[in-house]
Amino acid sequence: MTGNYLTREYREKLYDDLHVRLRDTVILMCAIFIASIGLNMNSTAVIIGAMLISPLMTPIVGLGFGLAIFDTRLIKQSLEVLFIQVLVSLLVSTLYFWISPLSYASNELIARTSPTIWDVVIAIAGGIAGVIGSRKKEANNIVPGVAIATALMPPICTAGYGLANGNVRYLFGALYLFLINCVFIMLTNIVGTRILMRKSPLSSFKELNIKMRIGLISLIVLLVLPASYSAVTLTMDQARKEGIKQFVGEEFANHTVINQVYKSRNNELVLTVVGDPISEEELETLHQKQASYGIQSVQLKVNQVHNSTKLDSETTKEFYENIDKYIDQKLSEKDSQNDLVKENEADKE
């Protein structure tokens, strides 16, 4: 019989699914191993395949559902399974990257170290789809699709890469992305479940004792406050990045920007440019134009070639290193173009 699970039926299903079983652990280990290879080899298709067989979504959905119906047994089971799965995932991915001969960070790995507001939006949209899809009795591709879209596994594997290589930035950046995905999927499940069962609630908050009420409220607050702060912070970061990108692209279109660094600690944008000299009046105009790009609070510092003698020794060294890199890049591009021309000429002959 097709249709949707009733709230009680769905709870019993989660009770049955949320156990640490050997077969599920082996499947998880295989999925992590496959995903790690995909990240290491920069293969998106392999990563997607690993996410399709990953069981990581179940405890996250279970935790959100448990919080929505005030079921402490389900909450404890979900937390236990999630903790063990994350621990196993970290161990397997760390072991893989420790023995892997390829130690460089691929683009797929780098992409999982810097969360953006779009990760939050995807997690929320995925959570909504997950609430609907997980309630269906018949087989469907919604939950696997959510697992792929929210990308729970790659951040865990990237954290393992950070552990194996002693890279703290990769470790905490990837764990932060994983936490964002988990929390927003969870919160969406809480809201979605309460909406779906509004006419026939399984349990009432008033039925709980004082200790249980305080515990549940504290847990939800611990989820909501950091998640809200992260969402606001990521939105501001994304807006600043886009503003800086447009500002540099449009206002320095007649110059060659050979180095661009944003120092978050000082909220400072440092540009190293080659081209016509920029006067003090032009610099002041650039400062005034920052407001139209939404980056008026960012401190702008422009290092010019003709001013390089005024730079401190460290900045001067970095400046000439950037020039060397820029020249090497352009020579490499020219060589590639020449090779392509030679190949085309050979084909014509």
C-alpha positions, -999 to +999 in steps of 0.1 A: +000+000+000+014+034-010+010+067+007+026+085+036+036+073+070+015+084+099+035+102+127+034+071+149+044+048+121+073+071+111+085+072+146+085+034+148+104+033+115+131+056+129+133+036+161+141+005+139+165+023+116+185+042+143+208+014+155+245+009+151+246-021+129+276-038+114+262-037+079+254+000+081+289+007+095+305-012+066+284+007+041+294+040+057+331+030+056+328+021+019+310+053+011+336+074+030+364+055+012+348+061-022+342+098-014+378+103-003+391+088-035+367+111-055+379+142-036+416+131-039+412+125-077+390+156-082+362+134-096+327+148-090+310+117-104+327+094-078+318+118-050+281+118-060+281+080-062+295+078-026+268+102-014+240+080-028+250+051-005+258+071+026+235+065+057+244+099+073+210+115+066+190+091+089+203+103+123+200+139+113+164+135+102+158+114+134+172+141+156+150+168+140+119+146+142+127+137+178+130+173+188+097+181+170+077+155+189+096+158+222+108+122+221+139+119+243+145+082+234+146+091+197+168+121+204+193+100+223+193+073+197+199+098+169+227+115+187+244+082+195+242+070+159+253+104+145+283+106+169+295+071+160+290+077+122+309+110+123+337+093+143+340+064+119+339+087+089+367+108+103+388+078+111+384+062+077+390+094+057+420+103+078+435+068+073+429+071+035+445+105+031+474+094+054+483+065+031+474+082-001+504+091-023+485+122-035+488+148-008+479+180-028+446+197-022+423+192-052+396+217-062+370+195-047+387+195-013+393+233-014+356+239-022+346+222+012+367+245+034+349+278+030+312+277+037+290+303+020+254+315+025+244+292-005+253+262+017+227+274+042+201+279+015+208+245+001+205+229+035+172+245+042+158+236+008+171+201+011+156+198+046+122+208+033+124+182+005+137+156+030+107+161+054+083+154+025+103+126+009+111+107+041+074+103+049+066+085+017+061+047+020+070+040-016+105+041-029+115+076-041+147+095-051+140+125-029+161+115+002+191+104-019+187+136-038+188+156-006+219+137+005+236+147-028+225+184-027+234+190+009+267+172+005+271+158+040+300+134+032+326+156+014+331+179+044+337+150+067+362+135+042+379+170+039+382+172+077+399+138+075+423+153+049+430+181+073+437+157+102+460+135+080+480+165+068+480+185+099+460+213+082+439+230+108+422+254+084+409+225+063+399+206+094+378+233+111+365+248+078+351+214+067+337+206+101+320+240+101+304+233+068+292+198+080+278+214+111+259+241+091+244+214+069+234+192+099+219+221+119+198+236+091+185+202+079+176+195+115+159+228+121+139+225+089+128+190+100+116+204+133+095+231+117+083+208+089+073+180+113+054+204+135+035+217+105+026+182+092+013+171+126-004+203+136-039+188+135-030+156+153+001+162+175+017+131+189+027+148+221+023+181+237+050+203+252+028+208+282+028+171+290+066+172+297+080+177+332+100+209+340+134+191+336+125+178+301+112+212+290+144+230+301+165+204+284+146+206+251+145+244+251+182+246+258+191+222+230+169+240+205+184+274+215+219+259+212+210+249+176+191+281+166+214+309+180+247+297+164+229+288+132+213+322+130+247+339+137+264+317+110+237+326+085+240+363+091+279+362+091+280+341+059+256+365+042+278+395+051+309+376+039+293+367+006+282+403+000+316+416+008+333+391-015+310+400-044+315+437-037+353+435-037+352+414-069+330+440-087+350+469-073+384+456-084+371+444-118+354+477-127+376+504-110+409+488-119+400+477-154+428+498-169+454+483-145+469+449-141+462+436-106+490+411-100+481+404-064+449+408-043+447+400-006+418+406+018+430+407+055+399+399+076+417+407+109+421+444+098+393+444+073+418+456+047+420+450+010+456+451-003+460+454-041+493+453-060+488+469-094+508+476-126+499+504-149+495+542-150+503+559-117+473+565-095+473+599-079+462+608-043+430+624-058+422+593-078+428+571-047+404+594-027+378+590-055+382+552-053+376+553-015+344+573-021+332+548-048+336+519-023+302+527-008+284+520-041+298+485-040+288+479-004+324+478+009+327+513+024+340+498+057+369+480+040+403+497+042+418+500+008+456+499+003+471+501-032+507+491-039+519+505-072+551+495-092+564+530-092+560+532-054+577+499-047+608+516-032+587+530-004+575+496+007+589+478+036+613+449+029+588+421+035+562+437+013+588+445-014+599+408-014+563+397-017+557+422-044+585+410-067+575+374-060+541+382-073+555+398-104+576+367-111+545+345-107+525+367-129+552+367-157+555+329-154+517+325-157+516+347-188+546+328-204+529+295-197+497+307-213+516+319-243+535+286-246+501+268-245+487+290-272+518+284-294+516+246-289+479+248-299+488+268-331+515+243-340+490+214-335+464+230-357+490+237-384+502+201-383+466+189-387+462+211-418+493+196-433 
